[in-house]
Structure formats: structure tokens, C-alpha cells
Amino acid sequence: MSEADYRTPGQLIKDLLEKHGWTQQILAAVLDVDKTIVSKIIQGKRSVDAPMAIALAEVFDEAPETFLDLQQSFDLAQAKIITRPDPKRAARARLFSALPVSKMMQRGWIKESRLNDVDAIETSLVEFFEAKSLDEVEVLPHAAKKTNVADSVTPLQLIWLYRVRQIAREMLAPRFTKNKAEAALKKLKELLHSPEEARHVPRILAEAGIRYVLVEGFKSGKIDGVCFWLDDHSPVIGMSLRYDRIDNFWFVLRHELEHVLRGDGKTVISVDANLEGANGGVGEDLPECERLANMAGAEFCVAQKTLGQFIRRKAPMFAERDVIGLSKMQHVHPGLVAGQLQRHSGRYELFRKFLVPIRKHVAPSAMVDGWGDIPPLG
């Protein structure tokens, strides 16, 4: 008989005993073990462990793996009979592998502090996603949209979006009107000359009825901003400040403001990711609303016609004094000219010293979650 003909190591041992003309008592004496051990192994009441497999192999001139493989197969078959199937187990595995549960705990997004308390964590996750059950959490990404409509919203982007919405719901703001937003846009334009002036952004937006939220993104989340509406008169702009630079800040903010002015995000949430790359351009592959938002963001930073003329005159050599001169003429910080110049030329090594950090100026007056701060939500 071959190994495949045996279901347990005990059956194999019994057959080998017959071939040798041995009794169980003789085998026990050869192995130097109590005869009850041999009896229980043959009856399937005791498992063959690695040391016993080696001893049996020496006695019967068989490979130790033969006994262990039979034992493993038998144990697995027994487990399949005894263990009740849990349809939620695979769902939990997918959810826990996709979501940074420990980081959500650290940032106070879910209540439980013990990773081994799976049931409590599940309950907290269901509450976080405002779902009726864990199964419903998995379908939520299909309700949202990224800049690249060919892709799904990733779990990291999804939980970031939910956190922005949680915070925005707790904020008070007057009724939004388009006229207020256009007036706010003019006020914002006057702030571009200095990074310190960004501190006025949350107030100006709030006066226009726009809730502005800063939520730190996750390392691989690759999300820049979002525009959505709590209702027809309550727009929300969320930003991650993934790149803490003055040029990126104003470009992303103006991009999201264009979504607000156009009423984008009322029916399908517009999640903007990777606005640094191709999604920050104006190519034909982009959805029309994103192309227009990118054009508005670029124009807000530097007049694109003037920038184009500047590039044609100065390329391929750009001098620092020329960048400063153009920024003064445009009444903007040199970092905005440098950022747009990098976008147009593809030379991202140019004038990096002008790309000054901005978060330290805007965060103190904004509703912030992350970078060590947790907002007091009700």
C-alpha cells in the first residue's frame, strides 16, 4: 500500500507491525515508551509529533515526513468536521488588512484600545463608517469618486474622507451662497504674497459658508483634497496638506474652491488624489470638472498667459532674480511662481528654496485632525 492509502499514521504503523510480525508491546519496547502510547497512536487518540516521527522512521526505515504528513492531514480533516464555518472571518481579514486599525486607534478615530478585542473593534469600525453591519463597509468605496475615475477610492482615502465629514458635521457655518464664495475668492487672492497670511483662510471660507477641514493623511493614502456637501447649502473642503508647500496649498485650495463654485460633489463625492502629477494638469483624459478645477488652481497661483510668455522669453535658463521679479509683478510669493514653473517645465529641482512650508501658518486657525492634534468632537 502507498502512503495515499492511509488516513492516519496509526493505520500505517499497524500495517508495518503486521509486516514485521510485531505486536504493539514489542514496538513499545523498541521505542522505549509505555505501551499505552503506542496503543493510543494506532487508535488515533494521540498525535505523532516530530520526535516520535523520527523514532518511528528509525525503527521502520521510513521517512519521518511520512508520519508527520499523515498526522497533519488527519488533524486538518478532523478540524474541518469540528470547526464551524464563520462567513465573517474572511470579511474581517480583508477589512483589517486594508485599514490601519492601530493608527485609527492612536488618532482617536475608533474607541477601542485593545487590538485583540476583535468584536469591540468591529463595532467601532461599523460606527465609524455609519454602517449597519461590517459587511456593508466593503461596498462603501463605490459611492465615491477619485480624480482618476478609472480607479476605485482606496480604503485609506475612504477613511480619510469619512473623518473629514465627521469633523465638518460638528462645525457651524452660515448658509452658503455663490456670491459669498466669489467675494471670499477675491479676499483669498490678496493673501498670496506671504505664507503668514494663510492664517486667514479658515475664517474667510467660514464667512462664505464653506466648512474647511485639515486632516492628516496616511503615508500611502496619496490624497490631496476633497469637495462634498452636507446638504445643498453646506459645502465642505477637506485638505491633507500631503505636501507642506505654499504652492501646493494654494493650488489645491483653489482647485477645491472651483468644485464648490461649480456645485461639484453634490451627488458624487469628488476625491482629488495625486494633484502633483498628471491629475494636476489639463489633459483631455481628465474629467471636464477636474480639468477646469486644475485650470482655476493654476491661474489663481500665477496668470498662465503671463507665465507662458515668461517661459518663452527665459527658457531654458531661469534666473532667481527673474522669478522674484515675476512674483512681485503678480503680487504673489515666489514659491507660487516656482511651483508653476516646475509644473510647466517638468524641472522639479528649480527654486526649491522658495517652496516654503505653510501648515504652521494655516493650522492654528483651522479645524485640524492630525500632526498631534485631535479635535473635540461631540
C-alpha angles and dihedrals in degrees: 000000000000127000089260090064093064124078097187137025086242091063090052092048092049090053092048090051090055091050091051094042090236132143125222088254091057091050090050089053092048091049091042092231135120112280091234089066091057091045093052092047092052091047091050092243094115128046125234108239127195097270091049090047089055092048092049090047090055092049099046100028092241130133112266088226088066092065094040094049091051090048092049093049091048093048091049092049090050092048092052089056097045102036116083115225115249111203090191094059095080091044091052091049092052092046096047093045092050100044127061093232096171092051091048088054093048091052094047095246093127125030106226119094099187116081091197092060093086097168093053092047091050090053091050092049092050089051092047092053092040090232129146093230143002091258092063093056091072095061096049097088090067090067093064135066135216127207086257099058091193090071132067122238106264121235091249091053091045096055090045089054092049091051091052089052093048091055095042091055090059093053126094120222136158122254111290121239129177091233090058090050093051090050089049090052091059091051091049091052089062091059099061098093097072134032091219090064090068087084088081095058099089092049095047092049092046091053087056092052095256118133110218119199132180114202121173110238128223120263096255096029094100094197125143108176149334138212121200139142130240086201137338092288102036115074122182129205116195124186132183099197085220087167110041096210132121094234095051092045095056095040094052093043093051090044091056092043089057088055089052094048091049093046093242117162097036094114103014120031112239110219112186116207132174096008087163093072136038091324088064092059135076102247122149091246091070122090111260094247091054094046091052092046091052091049090051092049094050094044091049092056097045131352100260096213091054091045091051091052090048092052093048091051098044107030133148092018117050118187124208092232090056092053091050091047093052091047091053091049090051093042092234136118114272088242091070091054090045092050094050091044089055091050094051098042099035088226101127093173092071121111096340091161089072092058093089123181117265109180095084089060101045102034100068091063097038136078100260135187115183140024087084097315127110117188117231101246123184 
